[in-house]
Amino acid sequence: MSEDATQYRERAEEARQVAEKFKNPLDKEVWLHVAGEWLKLAQNAEMQARE
């Protein structure tokens, strides 16, 4: 796994943890979306590292 992908996955986990702290479903949804975007970046970085 590339260093960038690792960092992006760490950011995704941080966003997921932030989402857990919110009781408001809208706030949770926003942070889970952020986590999902970090995961997409990680996947893209991994694909680029393979090329």
PDBQT receptor file of N, H, CA, C and O in Angstrom, charges set to zero:
ATOM      1  N   MET A   1       0.855  -1.180   0.000  1.00  0.00    +0.000 N 
ATOM      2  CA  MET A   1       0.000   0.000   0.000  1.00  0.00    +0.000 C 
ATOM      3  C   MET A   1       0.895   1.234   0.000  1.00  0.00    +0.000 C 
ATOM      4  O   MET A   1       1.914   1.274   0.689  1.00  0.00    +0.000 OA
ATOM      5  N   SER A   2       0.509   2.229  -0.770  1.00  0.00    +0.000 N 
ATOM      6  H   SER A   2      -0.319   2.197  -1.330  1.00  0.00    +0.000 HD
ATOM      7  CA  SER A   2       1.315   3.438  -0.843  1.00  0.00    +0.000 C 
ATOM      8  C   SER A   2       1.170   4.254   0.450  1.00  0.00    +0.000 C 
ATOM      9  O   SER A   2       0.203   4.114   1.199  1.00  0.00    +0.000 OA
ATOM     10  N   GLU A   3       2.159   5.099   0.672  1.00  0.00    +0.000 N 
ATOM     11  H   GLU A   3       2.944   5.213   0.064  1.00  0.00    +0.000 HD
ATOM     12  CA  GLU A   3       2.131   5.957   1.864  1.00  0.00    +0.000 C 
ATOM     13  C   GLU A   3       0.910   6.875   1.833  1.00  0.00    +0.000 C 
ATOM     14  O   GLU A   3       0.267   7.095   2.859  1.00  0.00    +0.000 OA
ATOM     15  N   ASP A   4       0.594   7.409   0.647  1.00  0.00    +0.000 N 
ATOM     16  H   ASP A   4       1.117   7.230  -0.186  1.00  0.00    +0.000 HD
ATOM     17  CA  ASP A   4      -0.585   8.268   0.524  1.00  0.00    +0.000 C 
ATOM     18  C   ASP A   4      -1.853   7.499   0.880  1.00  0.00    +0.000 C 
ATOM     19  O   ASP A   4      -2.698   7.996   1.623  1.00  0.00    +0.000 OA
ATOM     20  N   ALA A   5      -1.983   6.290   0.350  1.00  0.00    +0.000 N 
ATOM     21  H   ALA A   5      -1.296   5.885  -0.254  1.00  0.00    +0.000 HD
ATOM     22  CA  ALA A   5      -3.179   5.490   0.622  1.00  0.00    +0.000 C 
ATOM     23  C   ALA A   5      -3.327   5.228   2.116  1.00  0.00    +0.000 C 
ATOM     24  O   ALA A   5      -4.433   5.269   2.655  1.00  0.00    +0.000 OA
ATOM     25  N   THR A   6      -2.216   4.961   2.771  1.00  0.00    +0.000 N 
ATOM     26  H   THR A   6      -1.317   4.928   2.333  1.00  0.00    +0.000 HD
ATOM     27  CA  THR A   6      -2.249   4.722   4.220  1.00  0.00    +0.000 C 
ATOM     28  C   THR A   6      -2.741   5.965   4.948  1.00  0.00    +0.000 C 
ATOM     29  O   THR A   6      -3.578   5.875   5.847  1.00  0.00    +0.000 OA
ATOM     30  N   GLN A   7      -2.228   7.107   4.564  1.00  0.00    +0.000 N 
ATOM     31  H   GLN A   7      -1.548   7.180   3.834  1.00  0.00    +0.000 HD
ATOM     32  CA  GLN A   7      -2.657   8.356   5.204  1.00  0.00    +0.000 C 
ATOM     33  C   GLN A   7      -4.132   8.635   4.943  1.00  0.00    +0.000 C 
ATOM     34  O   GLN A   7      -4.852   9.079   5.838  1.00  0.00    +0.000 OA
ATOM     35  N   TYR A   8      -4.580   8.377   3.719  1.00  0.00    +0.000 N 
ATOM     36  H   TYR A   8      -3.995   8.017   2.993  1.00  0.00    +0.000 HD
ATOM     37  CA  TYR A   8      -5.989   8.596   3.399  1.00  0.00    +0.000 C 
ATOM     38  C   TYR A   8      -6.885   7.664   4.214  1.00  0.00    +0.000 C 
ATOM     39  O   TYR A   8      -7.953   8.068   4.674  1.00  0.00    +0.000 OA
ATOM     40  N   ARG A   9      -6.449   6.427   4.388  1.00  0.00    +0.000 N 
ATOM     41  H   ARG A   9      -5.581   6.099   4.014  1.00  0.00    +0.000 HD
ATOM     42  CA  ARG A   9      -7.242   5.491   5.203  1.00  0.00    +0.000 C 
ATOM     43  C   ARG A   9      -7.289   5.930   6.665  1.00  0.00    +0.000 C 
ATOM     44  O   ARG A   9      -8.303   5.752   7.340  1.00  0.00    +0.000 OA
ATOM     45  N   GLU A  10      -6.195   6.499   7.148  1.00  0.00    +0.000 N 
ATOM     46  H   GLU A  10      -5.371   6.643   6.600  1.00  0.00    +0.000 HD
ATOM     47  CA  GLU A  10      -6.181   7.018   8.520  1.00  0.00    +0.000 C 
ATOM     48  C   GLU A  10      -7.163   8.176   8.655  1.00  0.00    +0.000 C 
ATOM     49  O   GLU A  10      -7.884   8.273   9.648  1.00  0.00    +0.000 OA
ATOM     50  N   ARG A  11      -7.189   9.052   7.655  1.00  0.00    +0.000 N 
ATOM     51  H   ARG A  11      -6.604   8.973   6.848  1.00  0.00    +0.000 HD
ATOM     52  CA  ARG A  11      -8.134  10.182   7.685  1.00  0.00    +0.000 C 
ATOM     53  C   ARG A  11      -9.581   9.677   7.638  1.00  0.00    +0.000 C 
ATOM     54  O   ARG A  11     -10.461  10.225   8.302  1.00  0.00    +0.000 OA
ATOM     55  N   ALA A  12      -9.810   8.637   6.854  1.00  0.00    +0.000 N 
ATOM     56  H   ALA A  12      -9.096   8.192   6.314  1.00  0.00    +0.000 HD
ATOM     57  CA  ALA A  12     -11.159   8.056   6.769  1.00  0.00    +0.000 C 
ATOM     58  C   ALA A  12     -11.590   7.516   8.126  1.00  0.00    +0.000 C 
ATOM     59  O   ALA A  12     -12.732   7.706   8.543  1.00  0.00    +0.000 OA
ATOM     60  N   GLU A  13     -10.684   6.851   8.802  1.00  0.00    +0.000 N 
ATOM     61  H   GLU A  13      -9.756   6.696   8.463  1.00  0.00    +0.000 HD
ATOM     62  CA  GLU A  13     -11.000   6.309  10.131  1.00  0.00    +0.000 C 
ATOM     63  C   GLU A  13     -11.266   7.442  11.129  1.00  0.00    +0.000 C 
ATOM     64  O   GLU A  13     -12.166   7.344  11.963  1.00  0.00    +0.000 OA
ATOM     65  N   GLU A  14     -10.484   8.506  11.038  1.00  0.00    +0.000 N 
ATOM     66  H   GLU A  14      -9.753   8.586  10.361  1.00  0.00    +0.000 HD
ATOM     67  CA  GLU A  14     -10.714   9.659  11.920  1.00  0.00    +0.000 C 
ATOM     68  C   GLU A  14     -12.096  10.254  11.674  1.00  0.00    +0.000 C 
ATOM     69  O   GLU A  14     -12.809  10.579  12.624  1.00  0.00    +0.000 OA
ATOM     70  N   ALA A  15     -12.479  10.399  10.408  1.00  0.00    +0.000 N 
ATOM     71  H   ALA A  15     -11.900  10.135   9.636  1.00  0.00    +0.000 HD
ATOM     72  CA  ALA A  15     -13.799  10.942  10.078  1.00  0.00    +0.000 C 
ATOM     73  C   ALA A  15     -14.904  10.017  10.576  1.00  0.00    +0.000 C 
ATOM     74  O   ALA A  15     -15.932  10.483  11.067  1.00  0.00    +0.000 OA
ATOM     75  N   ARG A  16     -14.695   8.714  10.451  1.00  0.00    +0.000 N 
ATOM     76  H   ARG A  16     -13.860   8.335  10.053  1.00  0.00    +0.000 HD
ATOM     77  CA  ARG A  16     -15.694   7.759  10.938  1.00  0.00    +0.000 C 
ATOM     78  C   ARG A  16     -15.875   7.871  12.451  1.00  0.00    +0.000 C 
ATOM     79  O   ARG A  16     -16.989   7.785  12.967  1.00  0.00    +0.000 OA
ATOM     80  N   GLN A  17     -14.750   8.067  13.150  1.00  0.00    +0.000 N 
ATOM     81  H   GLN A  17     -13.845   8.137  12.730  1.00  0.00    +0.000 HD
ATOM     82  CA  GLN A  17     -14.815   8.217  14.602  1.00  0.00    +0.000 C 
ATOM     83  C   GLN A  17     -15.534   9.504  14.992  1.00  0.00    +0.000 C 
ATOM     84  O   GLN A  17     -16.281   9.527  15.970  1.00  0.00    +0.000 OA
ATOM     85  N   VAL A  18     -15.314  10.561  14.242  1.00  0.00    +0.000 N 
ATOM     86  H   VAL A  18     -14.707  10.543  13.447  1.00  0.00    +0.000 HD
ATOM     87  CA  VAL A  18     -16.028  11.813  14.499  1.00  0.00    +0.000 C 
ATOM     88  C   VAL A  18     -17.524  11.586  14.296  1.00  0.00    +0.000 C 
ATOM     89  O   VAL A  18     -18.342  12.048  15.092  1.00  0.00    +0.000 OA
ATOM     90  N   ALA A  19     -17.874  10.876  13.232  1.00  0.00    +0.000 N 
ATOM     91  H   ALA A  19     -17.210  10.500  12.586  1.00  0.00    +0.000 HD
ATOM     92  CA  ALA A  19     -19.291  10.605  12.944  1.00  0.00    +0.000 C 
ATOM     93  C   ALA A  19     -19.972   9.890  14.111  1.00  0.00    +0.000 C 
ATOM     94  O   ALA A  19     -21.130  10.170  14.423  1.00  0.00    +0.000 OA
ATOM     95  N   GLU A  20     -19.264   8.980  14.747  1.00  0.00    +0.000 N 
ATOM     96  H   GLU A  20     -18.323   8.752  14.494  1.00  0.00    +0.000 HD
ATOM     97  CA  GLU A  20     -19.834   8.225  15.869  1.00  0.00    +0.000 C 
ATOM     98  C   GLU A  20     -20.224   9.125  17.037  1.00  0.00    +0.000 C 
ATOM     99  O   GLU A  20     -21.115   8.779  17.813  1.00  0.00    +0.000 OA
ATOM    100  N   LYS A  21     -19.574  10.266  17.168  1.00  0.00    +0.000 N 
ATOM    101  H   LYS A  21     -18.851  10.548  16.537  1.00  0.00    +0.000 HD
ATOM    102  CA  LYS A  21     -19.819  11.150  18.308  1.00  0.00    +0.000 C 
ATOM    103  C   LYS A  21     -21.093  11.968  18.158  1.00  0.00    +0.000 C 
ATOM    104  O   LYS A  21     -21.622  12.484  19.143  1.00  0.00    +0.000 OA
ATOM    105  N   PHE A  22     -21.584  12.086  16.943  1.00  0.00    +0.000 N 
ATOM    106  H   PHE A  22     -21.155  11.667  16.143  1.00  0.00    +0.000 HD
ATOM    107  CA  PHE A  22     -22.772  12.899  16.708  1.00  0.00    +0.000 C 
ATOM    108  C   PHE A  22     -24.042  12.095  16.898  1.00  0.00    +0.000 C 
ATOM    109  O   PHE A  22     -24.127  10.933  16.502  1.00  0.00    +0.000 OA
ATOM    110  N   LYS A  23     -25.028  12.734  17.510  1.00  0.00    +0.000 N 
ATOM    111  H   LYS A  23     -24.958  13.678  17.832  1.00  0.00    +0.000 HD
ATOM    112  CA  LYS A  23     -26.338  12.112  17.663  1.00  0.00    +0.000 C 
ATOM    113  C   LYS A  23     -27.250  12.515  16.505  1.00  0.00    +0.000 C 
ATOM    114  O   LYS A  23     -28.138  11.762  16.103  1.00  0.00    +0.000 OA
ATOM    115  N   ASN A  24     -27.014  13.712  15.980  1.00  0.00    +0.000 N 
ATOM    116  H   ASN A  24     -26.293  14.323  16.306  1.00  0.00    +0.000 HD
ATOM    117  CA  ASN A  24     -27.809  14.209  14.871  1.00  0.00    +0.000 C 
ATOM    118  C   ASN A  24     -27.489  13.400  13.612  1.00  0.00    +0.000 C 
ATOM    119  O   ASN A  24     -26.337  13.352  13.180  1.00  0.00    +0.000 OA
ATOM    120  N   PRO A  25     -28.509  12.765  13.023  1.00  0.00    +0.000 N 
ATOM    121  CA  PRO A  25     -28.272  11.924  11.847  1.00  0.00    +0.000 C 
ATOM    122  C   PRO A  25     -27.655  12.687  10.665  1.00  0.00    +0.000 C 
ATOM    123  O   PRO A  25     -26.868  12.122   9.905  1.00  0.00    +0.000 OA
ATOM    124  N   LEU A  26     -28.003  13.942  10.514  1.00  0.00    +0.000 N 
ATOM    125  H   LEU A  26     -28.642  14.402  11.132  1.00  0.00    +0.000 HD
ATOM    126  CA  LEU A  26     -27.455  14.728   9.417  1.00  0.00    +0.000 C 
ATOM    127  C   LEU A  26     -25.953  14.940   9.595  1.00  0.00    +0.000 C 
ATOM    128  O   LEU A  26     -25.184  14.823   8.640  1.00  0.00    +0.000 OA
ATOM    129  N   ASP A  27     -25.544  15.251  10.820  1.00  0.00    +0.000 N 
ATOM    130  H   ASP A  27     -26.168  15.346  11.595  1.00  0.00    +0.000 HD
ATOM    131  CA  ASP A  27     -24.119  15.426  11.104  1.00  0.00    +0.000 C 
ATOM    132  C   ASP A  27     -23.358  14.120  10.876  1.00  0.00    +0.000 C 
ATOM    133  O   ASP A  27     -22.273  14.112  10.295  1.00  0.00    +0.000 OA
ATOM    134  N   LYS A  28     -23.943  13.025  11.339  1.00  0.00    +0.000 N 
ATOM    135  H   LYS A  28     -24.824  13.031  11.810  1.00  0.00    +0.000 HD
ATOM    136  CA  LYS A  28     -23.320  11.710  11.128  1.00  0.00    +0.000 C 
ATOM    137  C   LYS A  28     -23.147  11.444   9.639  1.00  0.00    +0.000 C 
ATOM    138  O   LYS A  28     -22.086  11.014   9.187  1.00  0.00    +0.000 OA
ATOM    139  N   GLU A  29     -24.204  11.707   8.893  1.00  0.00    +0.000 N 
ATOM    140  H   GLU A  29     -25.066  12.056   9.260  1.00  0.00    +0.000 HD
ATOM    141  CA  GLU A  29     -24.179  11.449   7.452  1.00  0.00    +0.000 C 
ATOM    142  C   GLU A  29     -23.069  12.243   6.764  1.00  0.00    +0.000 C 
ATOM    143  O   GLU A  29     -22.369  11.717   5.898  1.00  0.00    +0.000 OA
ATOM    144  N   VAL A  30     -22.914  13.494   7.146  1.00  0.00    +0.000 N 
ATOM    145  H   VAL A  30     -23.482  13.921   7.849  1.00  0.00    +0.000 HD
ATOM    146  CA  VAL A  30     -21.871  14.329   6.544  1.00  0.00    +0.000 C 
ATOM    147  C   VAL A  30     -20.498  13.740   6.823  1.00  0.00    +0.000 C 
ATOM    148  O   VAL A  30     -19.676  13.626   5.914  1.00  0.00    +0.000 OA
ATOM    149  N   TRP A  31     -20.242  13.366   8.069  1.00  0.00    +0.000 N 
ATOM    150  H   TRP A  31     -20.910  13.458   8.807  1.00  0.00    +0.000 HD
ATOM    151  CA  TRP A  31     -18.926  12.835   8.419  1.00  0.00    +0.000 C 
ATOM    152  C   TRP A  31     -18.676  11.465   7.802  1.00  0.00    +0.000 C 
ATOM    153  O   TRP A  31     -17.542  11.138   7.453  1.00  0.00    +0.000 OA
ATOM    154  N   LEU A  32     -19.727  10.666   7.667  1.00  0.00    +0.000 N 
ATOM    155  H   LEU A  32     -20.648  10.931   7.951  1.00  0.00    +0.000 HD
ATOM    156  CA  LEU A  32     -19.561   9.373   6.996  1.00  0.00    +0.000 C 
ATOM    157  C   LEU A  32     -19.284   9.577   5.504  1.00  0.00    +0.000 C 
ATOM    158  O   LEU A  32     -18.550   8.808   4.884  1.00  0.00    +0.000 OA
ATOM    159  N   HIS A  33     -19.879  10.613   4.951  1.00  0.00    +0.000 N 
ATOM    160  H   HIS A  33     -20.476  11.237   5.455  1.00  0.00    +0.000 HD
ATOM    161  CA  HIS A  33     -19.581  10.945   3.559  1.00  0.00    +0.000 C 
ATOM    162  C   HIS A  33     -18.117  11.358   3.411  1.00  0.00    +0.000 C 
ATOM    163  O   HIS A  33     -17.439  10.945   2.470  1.00  0.00    +0.000 OA
ATOM    164  N   VAL A  34     -17.641  12.167   4.339  1.00  0.00    +0.000 N 
ATOM    165  H   VAL A  34     -18.192  12.502   5.104  1.00  0.00    +0.000 HD
ATOM    166  CA  VAL A  34     -16.229  12.575   4.333  1.00  0.00    +0.000 C 
ATOM    167  C   VAL A  34     -15.340  11.330   4.408  1.00  0.00    +0.000 C 
ATOM    168  O   VAL A  34     -14.368  11.209   3.662  1.00  0.00    +0.000 OA
ATOM    169  N   ALA A  35     -15.675  10.418   5.301  1.00  0.00    +0.000 N 
ATOM    170  H   ALA A  35     -16.464  10.516   5.907  1.00  0.00    +0.000 HD
ATOM    171  CA  ALA A  35     -14.902   9.170   5.425  1.00  0.00    +0.000 C 
ATOM    172  C   ALA A  35     -14.897   8.414   4.104  1.00  0.00    +0.000 C 
ATOM    173  O   ALA A  35     -13.863   7.894   3.686  1.00  0.00    +0.000 OA
ATOM    174  N   GLY A  36     -16.033   8.354   3.459  1.00  0.00    +0.000 N 
ATOM    175  H   GLY A  36     -16.873   8.776   3.800  1.00  0.00    +0.000 HD
ATOM    176  CA  GLY A  36     -16.130   7.658   2.178  1.00  0.00    +0.000 C 
ATOM    177  C   GLY A  36     -15.265   8.300   1.102  1.00  0.00    +0.000 C 
ATOM    178  O   GLY A  36     -14.672   7.607   0.276  1.00  0.00    +0.000 OA
ATOM    179  N   GLU A  37     -15.198   9.610   1.117  1.00  0.00    +0.000 N 
ATOM    180  H   GLU A  37     -15.679  10.173   1.788  1.00  0.00    +0.000 HD
ATOM    181  CA  GLU A  37     -14.357  10.316   0.143  1.00  0.00    +0.000 C 
ATOM    182  C   GLU A  37     -12.874  10.030   0.389  1.00  0.00    +0.000 C 
ATOM    183  O   GLU A  37     -12.106   9.858  -0.558  1.00  0.00    +0.000 OA
ATOM    184  N   TRP A  38     -12.475   9.978   1.661  1.00  0.00    +0.000 N 
ATOM    185  H   TRP A  38     -13.098  10.117   2.431  1.00  0.00    +0.000 HD
ATOM    186  CA  TRP A  38     -11.084   9.616   1.981  1.00  0.00    +0.000 C 
ATOM    187  C   TRP A  38     -10.783   8.210   1.495  1.00  0.00    +0.000 C 
ATOM    188  O   TRP A  38      -9.695   7.950   0.982  1.00  0.00    +0.000 OA
ATOM    189  N   LEU A  39     -11.737   7.302   1.651  1.00  0.00    +0.000 N 
ATOM    190  H   LEU A  39     -12.621   7.513   2.068  1.00  0.00    +0.000 HD
ATOM    191  CA  LEU A  39     -11.529   5.931   1.185  1.00  0.00    +0.000 C 
ATOM    192  C   LEU A  39     -11.385   5.868  -0.335  1.00  0.00    +0.000 C 
ATOM    193  O   LEU A  39     -10.589   5.087  -0.858  1.00  0.00    +0.000 OA
ATOM    194  N   LYS A  40     -12.159   6.692  -1.037  1.00  0.00    +0.000 N 
ATOM    195  H   LYS A  40     -12.805   7.326  -0.612  1.00  0.00    +0.000 HD
ATOM    196  CA  LYS A  40     -12.018   6.745  -2.491  1.00  0.00    +0.000 C 
ATOM    197  C   LYS A  40     -10.616   7.220  -2.870  1.00  0.00    +0.000 C 
ATOM    198  O   LYS A  40      -9.991   6.677  -3.781  1.00  0.00    +0.000 OA
ATOM    199  N   LEU A  41     -10.133   8.236  -2.162  1.00  0.00    +0.000 N 
ATOM    200  H   LEU A  41     -10.640   8.677  -1.422  1.00  0.00    +0.000 HD
ATOM    201  CA  LEU A  41      -8.773   8.714  -2.431  1.00  0.00    +0.000 C 
ATOM    202  C   LEU A  41      -7.752   7.608  -2.184  1.00  0.00    +0.000 C 
ATOM    203  O   LEU A  41      -6.800   7.454  -2.950  1.00  0.00    +0.000 OA
ATOM    204  N   ALA A  42      -7.949   6.847  -1.124  1.00  0.00    +0.000 N 
ATOM    205  H   ALA A  42      -8.722   6.973  -0.502  1.00  0.00    +0.000 HD
ATOM    206  CA  ALA A  42      -7.031   5.746  -0.810  1.00  0.00    +0.000 C 
ATOM    207  C   ALA A  42      -7.046   4.712  -1.924  1.00  0.00    +0.000 C 
ATOM    208  O   ALA A  42      -5.992   4.232  -2.340  1.00  0.00    +0.000 OA
ATOM    209  N   GLN A  43      -8.214   4.371  -2.401  1.00  0.00    +0.000 N 
ATOM    210  H   GLN A  43      -9.070   4.761  -2.063  1.00  0.00    +0.000 HD
ATOM    211  CA  GLN A  43      -8.323   3.386  -3.472  1.00  0.00    +0.000 C 
ATOM    212  C   GLN A  43      -7.653   3.888  -4.749  1.00  0.00    +0.000 C 
ATOM    213  O   GLN A  43      -6.969   3.127  -5.434  1.00  0.00    +0.000 OA
ATOM    214  N   ASN A  44      -7.847   5.159  -5.067  1.00  0.00    +0.000 N 
ATOM    215  H   ASN A  44      -8.403   5.777  -4.511  1.00  0.00    +0.000 HD
ATOM    216  CA  ASN A  44      -7.203   5.732  -6.252  1.00  0.00    +0.000 C 
ATOM    217  C   ASN A  44      -5.683   5.716  -6.106  1.00  0.00    +0.000 C 
ATOM    218  O   ASN A  44      -4.966   5.406  -7.058  1.00  0.00    +0.000 OA
ATOM    219  N   ALA A  45      -5.197   6.050  -4.918  1.00  0.00    +0.000 N 
ATOM    220  H   ALA A  45      -5.779   6.302  -4.145  1.00  0.00    +0.000 HD
ATOM    221  CA  ALA A  45      -3.749   6.057  -4.678  1.00  0.00    +0.000 C 
ATOM    222  C   ALA A  45      -3.180   4.645  -4.813  1.00  0.00    +0.000 C 
ATOM    223  O   ALA A  45      -2.080   4.459  -5.333  1.00  0.00    +0.000 OA
ATOM    224  N   GLU A  46      -3.931   3.659  -4.346  1.00  0.00    +0.000 N 
ATOM    225  H   GLU A  46      -4.825   3.810  -3.924  1.00  0.00    +0.000 HD
ATOM    226  CA  GLU A  46      -3.479   2.272  -4.465  1.00  0.00    +0.000 C 
ATOM    227  C   GLU A  46      -3.432   1.831  -5.923  1.00  0.00    +0.000 C 
ATOM    228  O   GLU A  46      -2.504   1.131  -6.328  1.00  0.00    +0.000 OA
ATOM    229  N   MET A  47      -4.427   2.236  -6.715  1.00  0.00    +0.000 N 
ATOM    230  H   MET A  47      -5.181   2.805  -6.385  1.00  0.00    +0.000 HD
ATOM    231  CA  MET A  47      -4.425   1.869  -8.128  1.00  0.00    +0.000 C 
ATOM    232  C   MET A  47      -3.255   2.529  -8.861  1.00  0.00    +0.000 C 
ATOM    233  O   MET A  47      -2.614   1.908  -9.709  1.00  0.00    +0.000 OA
ATOM    234  N   GLN A  48      -2.988   3.775  -8.531  1.00  0.00    +0.000 N 
ATOM    235  H   GLN A  48      -3.509   4.280  -7.842  1.00  0.00    +0.000 HD
ATOM    236  CA  GLN A  48      -1.870   4.477  -9.169  1.00  0.00    +0.000 C 
ATOM    237  C   GLN A  48      -0.539   3.854  -8.784  1.00  0.00    +0.000 C 
ATOM    238  O   GLN A  48       0.384   3.806  -9.598  1.00  0.00    +0.000 OA
ATOM    239  N   ALA A  49      -0.434   3.381  -7.560  1.00  0.00    +0.000 N 
ATOM    240  H   ALA A  49      -1.183   3.420  -6.899  1.00  0.00    +0.000 HD
ATOM    241  CA  ALA A  49       0.814   2.772  -7.095  1.00  0.00    +0.000 C 
ATOM    242  C   ALA A  49       1.083   1.454  -7.832  1.00  0.00    +0.000 C 
ATOM    243  O   ALA A  49       2.238   1.060  -7.998  1.00  0.00    +0.000 OA
ATOM    244  N   ARG A  50       0.040   0.786  -8.266  1.00  0.00    +0.000 N 
ATOM    245  H   ARG A  50      -0.898   1.106  -8.131  1.00  0.00    +0.000 HD
ATOM    246  CA  ARG A  50       0.172  -0.481  -8.989  1.00  0.00    +0.000 C 
ATOM    247  C   ARG A  50       0.604  -0.285 -10.438  1.00  0.00    +0.000 C 
ATOM    248  O   ARG A  50       1.154  -1.194 -11.059  1.00  0.00    +0.000 OA
ATOM    249  N   GLU A  51       0.349   0.911 -10.971  1.00  0.00    +0.000 N 
ATOM    250  H   GLU A  51      -0.098   1.649 -10.466  1.00  0.00    +0.000 HD
ATOM    251  CA  GLU A  51       0.672   1.159 -12.391  1.00  0.00    +0.000 C 
ATOM    252  C   GLU A  51       2.146   1.388 -12.593  1.00  0.00    +0.000 C 
ATOM    253  O   GLU A  51       2.588   1.610 -13.721  1.00  0.00    +0.000 OA
TER     254      GLU A  51
